[in-house]
């Protein structure tokens, strides 16, 4: 009987963990002039290097990403600043990167199917392929920064 009660208790604890609200994560392009309030706060703490655009992680909001657009496109994550996140924020960032990667793959596969059935042109597919490549490069830059932050060298 105790074993069943313990199993029920552990299952309930697991369900409570699943019910926690997801932490919002976004990316901010600190070189742009039109920053939302959340990105202004994040970018204010960044040291700006002449001729270099810095991207920063916004752990408190959605960043500057346009609605309906993959957040791993339209910004370079080569010199990404992760700031000083908590372990939970860092894990949320990793999940954010994984979601962007999966979205890029799905969009590329959808474009390939549409090309195969004649629903888009070669130029439309080329645009989807370029977007996919940009997202993959940014994903790897983000994962590299993540691994360096947790102390697992990724070189």
JODA-V25775 format. One record per pair of residues at least 24 apart in sequence whose ideal C-beta (glycine too) atoms are under 7 Angstrom apart, sorted by the first residue. I is the first residue (numbers start at 0). GAP is how many residues later the second one is. Records with the same first field share a line. If there is no record, write none. Layout:
I: GAP / GAP
This chain:
22: 36 / 65 / 66 / 69
23: 36 / 37 / 38
24: 32 / 33 / 34 / 67 / 68 / 71
25: 32 / 35 / 36 / 37 / 38 / 39 / 45
26: 28 / 30 / 31 / 36 / 37 / 38 / 44 / 48
27: 27 / 28 / 30 / 35 / 36
28: 24 / 26 / 35 / 46
29: 24 / 25 / 26
31: 32
34: 29
35: 28
38: 24 / 25
45: 35
51: 27
53: 25 / 27
54: 24 / 25
55: 25 / 27
56: 25 / 26 / 36
58: 26 / 30
69: 30 / 33 / 34 / 65
70: 29
71: 28 / 32 / 63 / 66 / 67
72: 58 / 61 / 62
76: 61 / 64 / 65
77: 63
79: 61 / 62 / 65
81: 63 / 67
89: 56 / 59 / 60
92: 53
93: 52
96: 42 / 45 / 46
99: 35 / 39
100: 34 / 38
103: 28 / 31 / 32
106: 24 / 25
107: 24
